[in-house]
Amino acid sequence: MNYKETLNYLYESAPLFQQIGKSAYKEGLSNTYELDKHFKHPHKNFKTIHVAGTNGKGSCSHTLAAILQSAGYKVGLYTSPHLIDFRERIRVNGKPITEEYVINFVEKERKFFEPLQPSFFELTTAMAFKYFADQKVDVAVIEVGLGGRLDCTNIIHPDLCIITNISFDHTQFLGKTKALIAGEKAGIIKKNVPVIIGETNEETKPVFIQKADEEKAPIFFAEEEQLLWRWEMNKRGRWNYFTADYPHLKGELGGFCQIKNTNTILLALRLLKKVGYNIPDAAVEKGFEKVCELTGLMGRWQKLGINPSIVCDTGHNVGGITYISEQLSKQKYKKLHVVIGMVNDKDISGVLALLPKDAEYYFTKASVKRALHEADLKFLASKAGLYGKTYADVSKAFEAAKANASNKDFIFVGGSSFVVADLLTYLEKNKKQEEGTV
């Protein structure tokens, strides 16, 4: 099989949650343990940092990886979902896993894993851990896929656990209250391993404290430490940070949500140093300033154009959209155009209620089976006072927004990671056609 055929095989034989949702979810770690045993426990060959949370875990994971990479470590990074290419999920020092490795892994191991019928994420996690071991990484930053307690990344014994925050997402699996969701996320807390909690509230804090006490895990609350003293946005739309430990931090990621993420990361750096990591100030500065270049991160308040301004963001739940709506309200524009699509298992009404009412909307759907039909989204949006037209796919909606926008307007694309994925894939294809590489 070639690379494309291998991916098609994986998508068809191992259920992919991002495509079909609940039916792809497999509760429990039995398959994970079987795969781990078969590959001789590869995660035990390198240090790990485990990152969970409803929002912000991707930004935190990529930034920590960029910093450690800049400090001279060979760093594995495992995140999900991917936006353009599957290989984005598994990186070493920012470089994606090779197509050849993916092909060889499947061809060599399919006789073993086919009878197990693992989920796509179970199989991908096993591939990542084996790849990191084969590449002899020093440390891997591992992002939780879903929840924590029963997530298949939860077989690692990390140097540090991070739980960024708790909001309502995947409630059909994790619970209908923030306390129940926190209980699932708290499942990554390990015996004697320090854990950082980025944000809490009166519902979630006692849950984290109880679990940490049970595991005798030192627990730290980033909000109480407040290592980020002050921040301001520069003319390039990036943050200047004034912190307790680093006088000259410039953040490449310009989203409003990065304020909370940065405070969490600063505490993580203190604790990593305490357990023996060598992280010079220059590495911290470089990691913050060049995280996208160093790790390939995309889709976090990503600026795609000027005149008109074009931004996309993967925020897709109430917690994420709260920050996005606030940031949209601070932009200067003549008119706002919003290209939006959502998947059908989110709090759609909750998200729509947060979006600006003075915008023109382009309702669309991503190319995944979970995508809510654009006509249904338009109907629900009208109840929230949001109006616009429907488009069959993201590229059509985006081109319509561009055609309608003046140079002084602002175009935002989001509502779902998969809408952003479709947009970036479309733009990448156009770029290659223009360059004559396809």
LUMROTI-602806 format. One line per 10 residues: number of its first residue (from 1); their letters; for each residue x, y, z of C-alpha. Coordinates in nm, 2 decimals, always signed. Layout:
residues N
NUM) A) X Y Z ~ ... $
//
This chain:
residues 438
1) MNYKETLNYL) +0.00 +0.00 +0.00 ~ +0.11 +0.36 -0.06 ~ +0.05 +0.63 +0.20 ~ -0.29 +0.73 +0.08 ~ -0.41 +0.37 +0.07 ~ -0.27 +0.31 +0.42 ~ -0.47 +0.61 +0.56 ~ -0.78 +0.49 +0.38 ~ -0.73 +0.15 +0.54 ~ -0.68 +0.30 +0.88 $
11) YESAPLFQQI) -0.99 +0.52 +0.85 ~ -1.21 +0.23 +0.73 ~ -1.09 -0.05 +0.96 ~ -1.03 +0.15 +1.28 ~ -1.33 +0.37 +1.38 ~ -1.24 +0.74 +1.36 ~ -1.41 +0.95 +1.63 ~ -1.38 +1.28 +1.44 ~ -1.57 +1.13 +1.15 ~ -1.85 +0.93 +1.31 $
21) GKSAYKEGLS) -1.85 +1.03 +1.68 ~ -1.99 +0.81 +1.96 ~ -1.99 +0.48 +1.78 ~ -1.61 +0.51 +1.74 ~ -1.55 +0.56 +2.11 ~ -1.43 +0.25 +2.30 ~ -1.44 +0.27 +2.68 ~ -1.17 +0.11 +2.88 ~ -0.80 +0.05 +2.83 ~ -0.79 -0.33 +2.75 $
31) NTYELDKHFK) -0.69 -0.28 +2.38 ~ -0.43 -0.02 +2.48 ~ -0.27 -0.26 +2.73 ~ -0.26 -0.53 +2.47 ~ -0.10 -0.30 +2.21 ~ +0.14 -0.17 +2.47 ~ +0.25 -0.52 +2.57 ~ +0.29 -0.63 +2.20 ~ +0.52 -0.33 +2.14 ~ +0.71 -0.40 +2.46 $
41) HPHKNFKTIH) +0.60 -0.09 +2.65 ~ +0.77 +0.18 +2.43 ~ +0.66 +0.47 +2.65 ~ +0.89 +0.35 +2.92 ~ +1.19 +0.45 +2.71 ~ +1.14 +0.82 +2.73 ~ +1.02 +1.09 +2.97 ~ +0.67 +1.22 +2.93 ~ +0.45 +1.52 +3.02 ~ +0.08 +1.46 +3.01 $
51) VAGTNGKGSC) -0.16 +1.74 +2.92 ~ -0.54 +1.72 +2.96 ~ -0.83 +1.98 +2.97 ~ -1.13 +2.09 +2.78 ~ -0.96 +2.38 +2.60 ~ -0.60 +2.50 +2.57 ~ -0.43 +2.16 +2.59 ~ -0.32 +2.18 +2.23 ~ -0.16 +2.53 +2.27 ~ +0.00 +2.43 +2.60 $
61) SHTLAAILQS) +0.14 +2.10 +2.45 ~ +0.28 +2.27 +2.14 ~ +0.44 +2.56 +2.34 ~ +0.60 +2.32 +2.59 ~ +0.73 +2.11 +2.31 ~ +0.87 +2.42 +2.13 ~ +1.05 +2.53 +2.45 ~ +1.20 +2.19 +2.53 ~ +1.31 +2.15 +2.17 ~ +1.48 +2.50 +2.19 $
71) AGYKVGLYTS) +1.65 +2.38 +2.51 ~ +1.82 +2.10 +2.32 ~ +1.60 +1.81 +2.40 ~ +1.48 +1.57 +2.13 ~ +1.10 +1.61 +2.18 ~ +0.81 +1.39 +2.07 ~ +0.47 +1.56 +2.04 ~ +0.14 +1.37 +2.02 ~ -0.17 +1.57 +1.96 ~ -0.51 +1.54 +1.79 $
81) PHLIDFRERI) -0.70 +1.59 +1.57 ~ -0.50 +1.67 +1.26 ~ -0.60 +1.95 +1.03 ~ -0.45 +1.87 +0.70 ~ -0.24 +1.56 +0.72 ~ -0.26 +1.26 +0.96 ~ +0.12 +1.29 +1.03 ~ +0.06 +1.62 +1.22 ~ -0.05 +1.41 +1.52 ~ +0.30 +1.25 +1.57 $
91) RVNGKPITEE) +0.60 +1.48 +1.56 ~ +0.97 +1.47 +1.67 ~ +1.13 +1.81 +1.70 ~ +0.85 +1.95 +1.49 ~ +0.89 +1.71 +1.20 ~ +0.59 +1.49 +1.13 ~ +0.62 +1.11 +1.13 ~ +0.73 +0.99 +0.79 ~ +0.49 +0.84 +0.54 ~ +0.71 +0.53 +0.52 $
101) YVINFVEKER) +0.69 +0.47 +0.89 ~ +0.31 +0.49 +0.88 ~ +0.30 +0.24 +0.59 ~ +0.55 +0.00 +0.74 ~ +0.37 +0.01 +1.08 ~ +0.04 -0.09 +0.93 ~ +0.18 -0.35 +0.69 ~ +0.39 -0.52 +0.96 ~ +0.14 -0.51 +1.25 ~ -0.20 -0.54 +1.09 $
111) KFFEPLQPSF) -0.21 -0.92 +1.15 ~ -0.18 -0.85 +1.53 ~ -0.41 -0.56 +1.57 ~ -0.69 -0.66 +1.33 ~ -0.84 -0.92 +1.56 ~ -0.83 -0.66 +1.85 ~ -1.04 -0.42 +1.64 ~ -0.89 -0.11 +1.81 ~ -1.02 +0.23 +1.76 ~ -0.84 +0.47 +1.54 $
121) FELTTAMAFK) -0.71 +0.66 +1.84 ~ -0.59 +0.35 +2.02 ~ -0.39 +0.24 +1.72 ~ -0.25 +0.59 +1.66 ~ -0.14 +0.62 +2.02 ~ +0.04 +0.29 +1.99 ~ +0.21 +0.40 +1.67 ~ +0.31 +0.73 +1.84 ~ +0.47 +0.57 +2.14 ~ +0.66 +0.32 +1.93 $
131) YFADQKVDVA) +0.78 +0.59 +1.69 ~ +0.90 +0.80 +1.98 ~ +1.09 +0.50 +2.12 ~ +1.24 +0.42 +1.78 ~ +1.34 +0.78 +1.74 ~ +1.50 +0.78 +2.08 ~ +1.33 +1.10 +2.20 ~ +1.44 +1.24 +2.54 ~ +1.08 +1.35 +2.63 ~ +0.74 +1.34 +2.47 $
141) VIEVGLGGRL) +0.46 +1.59 +2.54 ~ +0.14 +1.38 +2.53 ~ -0.20 +1.54 +2.48 ~ -0.50 +1.35 +2.61 ~ -0.75 +1.26 +2.34 ~ -1.08 +1.25 +2.53 ~ -1.13 +1.29 +2.90 ~ -0.84 +1.14 +3.09 ~ -0.92 +0.85 +3.32 ~ -1.00 +0.61 +3.03 $
151) DCTNIIHPDL) -0.80 +0.78 +2.76 ~ -0.55 +0.54 +2.60 ~ -0.27 +0.79 +2.66 ~ -0.32 +0.73 +3.03 ~ -0.08 +0.44 +3.06 ~ +0.22 +0.67 +3.08 ~ +0.38 +0.77 +3.41 ~ +0.48 +1.13 +3.34 ~ +0.71 +1.38 +3.51 ~ +0.43 +1.63 +3.52 $
161) CIITNISFDH) +0.06 +1.63 +3.47 ~ -0.13 +1.94 +3.35 ~ -0.51 +1.99 +3.34 ~ -0.58 +2.32 +3.17 ~ -0.95 +2.38 +3.25 ~ -1.30 +2.23 +3.26 ~ -1.58 +2.33 +3.03 ~ -1.87 +2.14 +2.88 ~ -1.76 +1.92 +2.59 ~ -1.81 +1.55 +2.51 $
171) TQFLGKTKAL) -2.07 +1.54 +2.79 ~ -2.22 +1.22 +2.65 ~ -1.90 +1.04 +2.76 ~ -1.76 +1.26 +3.04 ~ -2.07 +1.37 +3.23 ~ -2.33 +1.64 +3.24 ~ -2.17 +1.85 +3.52 ~ -1.84 +2.02 +3.55 ~ -1.77 +1.81 +3.86 ~ -1.82 +1.48 +3.67 $
181) IAGEKAGIIK) -1.61 +1.61 +3.38 ~ -1.33 +1.71 +3.62 ~ -1.34 +1.36 +3.77 ~ -1.27 +1.22 +3.43 ~ -0.99 +1.47 +3.36 ~ -0.84 +1.41 +3.71 ~ -0.79 +1.05 +3.61 ~ -0.45 +1.14 +3.47 ~ -0.32 +1.24 +3.82 ~ -0.06 +0.98 +3.92 $
191) KNVPVIIGET) +0.09 +0.87 +4.24 ~ +0.35 +1.12 +4.36 ~ +0.35 +1.31 +4.03 ~ +0.30 +1.68 +4.05 ~ -0.01 +1.82 +3.88 ~ -0.09 +2.17 +3.76 ~ -0.45 +2.29 +3.73 ~ -0.48 +2.58 +3.50 ~ -0.83 +2.71 +3.59 ~ -1.08 +2.59 +3.85 $
201) NEETKPVFIQ) -1.42 +2.69 +3.99 ~ -1.61 +2.59 +4.31 ~ -1.74 +2.27 +4.14 ~ -1.41 +2.14 +4.00 ~ -1.14 +2.24 +4.26 ~ -1.25 +2.00 +4.53 ~ -1.25 +1.71 +4.27 ~ -0.89 +1.78 +4.18 ~ -0.78 +1.82 +4.55 ~ -0.95 +1.49 +4.65 $
211) KADEEKAPIF) -0.78 +1.30 +4.36 ~ -0.44 +1.45 +4.43 ~ -0.47 +1.36 +4.80 ~ -0.56 +1.00 +4.71 ~ -0.25 +0.98 +4.49 ~ -0.03 +1.18 +4.72 ~ +0.04 +1.40 +4.42 ~ +0.16 +1.76 +4.48 ~ -0.10 +1.99 +4.34 ~ -0.05 +2.34 +4.21 $
221) FAEEEQLLWR) -0.31 +2.59 +4.09 ~ -0.18 +2.83 +3.83 ~ -0.44 +3.10 +3.91 ~ -0.31 +3.12 +4.27 ~ +0.06 +3.14 +4.16 ~ -0.01 +3.42 +3.90 ~ +0.34 +3.41 +3.74 ~ +0.20 +3.62 +3.45 ~ +0.18 +3.97 +3.58 ~ +0.08 +4.18 +3.28 $
231) WEMNKRGRWN) +0.03 +4.15 +2.91 ~ -0.03 +4.37 +2.61 ~ -0.09 +4.31 +2.24 ~ +0.17 +4.45 +2.00 ~ +0.11 +4.59 +1.65 ~ +0.17 +4.25 +1.50 ~ -0.13 +4.11 +1.69 ~ +0.09 +3.91 +1.93 ~ +0.13 +3.92 +2.30 ~ +0.40 +4.09 +2.50 $
241) YFTADYPHLK) +0.42 +3.91 +2.84 ~ +0.56 +4.05 +3.16 ~ +0.62 +3.76 +3.40 ~ +0.78 +3.67 +3.73 ~ +1.05 +3.46 +3.57 ~ +1.12 +3.59 +3.22 ~ +1.14 +3.96 +3.14 ~ +1.12 +3.95 +2.76 ~ +0.85 +3.70 +2.65 ~ +0.67 +3.75 +2.32 $
251) GELGGFCQIK) +0.39 +3.51 +2.24 ~ +0.33 +3.41 +1.88 ~ -0.02 +3.28 +1.96 ~ -0.24 +3.59 +1.96 ~ -0.57 +3.44 +2.09 ~ -0.72 +3.59 +2.41 ~ -0.73 +3.23 +2.55 ~ -0.35 +3.23 +2.55 ~ -0.34 +3.45 +2.86 ~ -0.46 +3.16 +3.08 $
261) NTNTILLALR) -0.25 +2.91 +2.88 ~ +0.06 +3.12 +2.93 ~ +0.01 +3.14 +3.31 ~ -0.02 +2.76 +3.32 ~ +0.29 +2.71 +3.10 ~ +0.50 +2.94 +3.32 ~ +0.41 +2.73 +3.63 ~ +0.49 +2.41 +3.43 ~ +0.84 +2.54 +3.35 ~ +0.91 +2.61 +3.72 $
271) LLKKVGYNIP) +0.81 +2.25 +3.81 ~ +1.00 +2.09 +3.53 ~ +1.31 +2.27 +3.64 ~ +1.25 +2.14 +3.99 ~ +1.25 +1.78 +3.87 ~ +1.57 +1.82 +3.67 ~ +1.49 +1.97 +3.33 ~ +1.75 +2.22 +3.20 ~ +1.55 +2.50 +3.04 ~ +1.75 +2.82 +2.97 $
281) DAAVEKGFEK) +1.57 +3.15 +2.95 ~ +1.66 +3.18 +2.58 ~ +1.48 +2.85 +2.51 ~ +1.16 +2.98 +2.68 ~ +1.18 +3.30 +2.48 ~ +1.23 +3.12 +2.15 ~ +0.96 +2.86 +2.22 ~ +0.69 +3.12 +2.29 ~ +0.79 +3.34 +2.00 ~ +0.82 +3.07 +1.74 $
291) VCELTGLMGR) +0.59 +2.79 +1.85 ~ +0.42 +2.76 +1.51 ~ +0.74 +2.74 +1.32 ~ +0.90 +2.49 +1.56 ~ +0.60 +2.26 +1.60 ~ +0.37 +2.31 +1.30 ~ +0.08 +2.44 +1.52 ~ -0.21 +2.57 +1.32 ~ -0.56 +2.70 +1.37 ~ -0.52 +2.90 +1.69 $
301) WQKLGINPSI) -0.64 +3.25 +1.60 ~ -0.44 +3.20 +1.28 ~ -0.42 +3.50 +1.05 ~ -0.46 +3.40 +0.69 ~ -0.50 +3.73 +0.52 ~ -0.51 +4.11 +0.54 ~ -0.74 +4.36 +0.35 ~ -0.97 +4.20 +0.44 ~ -0.85 +4.05 +0.76 ~ -0.90 +3.67 +0.77 $
311) VCDTGHNVGG) -0.87 +3.46 +1.08 ~ -0.95 +3.10 +1.16 ~ -0.97 +2.93 +1.50 ~ -1.05 +2.58 +1.61 ~ -1.25 +2.68 +1.92 ~ -1.57 +2.48 +1.91 ~ -1.74 +2.47 +2.25 ~ -1.88 +2.73 +2.49 ~ -1.55 +2.78 +2.67 ~ -1.35 +2.83 +2.35 $
321) ITYISEQLSK) -1.62 +3.05 +2.17 ~ -1.64 +3.28 +2.48 ~ -1.28 +3.39 +2.42 ~ -1.33 +3.41 +2.04 ~ -1.64 +3.63 +2.07 ~ -1.46 +3.86 +2.31 ~ -1.17 +3.89 +2.07 ~ -1.40 +3.95 +1.77 ~ -1.56 +4.24 +1.96 ~ -1.21 +4.40 +1.99 $
331) QKYKKLHVVI) -1.14 +4.40 +1.62 ~ -1.16 +4.70 +1.40 ~ -1.36 +4.65 +1.09 ~ -1.63 +4.79 +0.87 ~ -1.83 +4.47 +0.86 ~ -1.78 +4.12 +1.01 ~ -1.83 +3.80 +0.81 ~ -1.85 +3.47 +0.99 ~ -1.81 +3.14 +0.81 ~ -1.93 +2.88 +1.06 $
341) GMVNDKDISG) -2.01 +2.51 +1.08 ~ -2.05 +2.28 +1.38 ~ -2.08 +1.91 +1.46 ~ -2.40 +1.77 +1.58 ~ -2.29 +1.65 +1.93 ~ -2.19 +1.99 +2.07 ~ -2.39 +2.25 +2.27 ~ -2.49 +2.43 +1.95 ~ -2.74 +2.67 +2.10 ~ -2.49 +2.76 +2.38 $
351) VLALLPKDAE) -2.23 +2.85 +2.12 ~ -2.46 +3.04 +1.89 ~ -2.59 +3.25 +2.18 ~ -2.23 +3.38 +2.23 ~ -2.17 +3.49 +1.87 ~ -2.20 +3.85 +1.76 ~ -2.53 +3.95 +1.61 ~ -2.40 +4.23 +1.39 ~ -2.22 +3.99 +1.15 ~ -2.32 +3.84 +0.82 $
361) YYFTKASVKR) -2.32 +3.46 +0.85 ~ -2.22 +3.19 +0.60 ~ -2.36 +2.86 +0.74 ~ -2.18 +2.55 +0.61 ~ -2.07 +2.20 +0.71 ~ -1.74 +2.03 +0.73 ~ -1.66 +1.71 +0.54 ~ -1.72 +1.48 +0.84 ~ -2.02 +1.26 +0.90 ~ -2.08 +1.43 +1.24 $
371) ALHEADLKFL) -2.12 +1.77 +1.07 ~ -2.46 +1.94 +1.13 ~ -2.64 +2.02 +0.81 ~ -2.60 +2.38 +0.71 ~ -2.98 +2.43 +0.69 ~ -3.03 +2.30 +1.04 ~ -2.75 +2.53 +1.17 ~ -2.91 +2.83 +0.99 ~ -3.24 +2.75 +1.16 ~ -3.09 +2.72 +1.51 $
381) ASKAGLYGKT) -2.89 +3.04 +1.45 ~ -3.20 +3.23 +1.36 ~ -3.33 +3.16 +1.70 ~ -3.02 +3.33 +1.84 ~ -3.06 +3.63 +1.61 ~ -2.79 +3.53 +1.37 ~ -2.87 +3.55 +0.99 ~ -2.71 +3.46 +0.67 ~ -2.70 +3.21 +0.38 ~ -2.62 +2.84 +0.35 $
391) YADVSKAFEA) -2.33 +2.69 +0.16 ~ -2.27 +2.32 +0.09 ~ -1.91 +2.31 +0.19 ~ -1.65 +2.53 +0.36 ~ -1.47 +2.63 +0.04 ~ -1.79 +2.77 -0.11 ~ -1.88 +2.96 +0.21 ~ -1.53 +3.10 +0.24 ~ -1.52 +3.22 -0.12 ~ -1.86 +3.38 -0.08 $
401) AKANASNKDF) -1.74 +3.57 +0.23 ~ -1.43 +3.69 +0.04 ~ -1.64 +3.80 -0.26 ~ -1.87 +4.00 -0.03 ~ -1.60 +4.15 +0.19 ~ -1.43 +4.49 +0.14 ~ -1.07 +4.56 +0.22 ~ -1.18 +4.70 +0.56 ~ -1.39 +4.40 +0.66 ~ -1.30 +4.10 +0.88 $
411) IFVGGSSFVV) -1.37 +3.74 +0.80 ~ -1.37 +3.48 +1.07 ~ -1.38 +3.10 +1.00 ~ -1.46 +2.85 +1.28 ~ -1.71 +2.68 +1.49 ~ -1.54 +2.34 +1.46 ~ -1.19 +2.20 +1.42 ~ -1.31 +2.03 +1.11 ~ -1.43 +2.35 +0.94 ~ -1.08 +2.49 +1.00 $
421) ADLLTYLEKN) -0.93 +2.17 +0.87 ~ -1.14 +2.19 +0.55 ~ -1.04 +2.56 +0.50 ~ -0.67 +2.50 +0.55 ~ -0.68 +2.19 +0.32 ~ -0.85 +2.40 +0.06 ~ -0.60 +2.68 +0.08 ~ -0.31 +2.43 +0.08 ~ -0.44 +2.27 -0.24 ~ -0.48 +2.61 -0.41 $
431) KKQEEGTV) -0.13 +2.70 -0.31 ~ +0.01 +2.38 -0.46 ~ -0.18 +2.44 -0.78 ~ -0.05 +2.79 -0.81 ~ +0.31 +2.66 -0.75 ~ +0.25 +2.38 -1.00 ~ +0.33 +2.10 -0.75 ~ +0.01 +1.91 -0.80 $
//
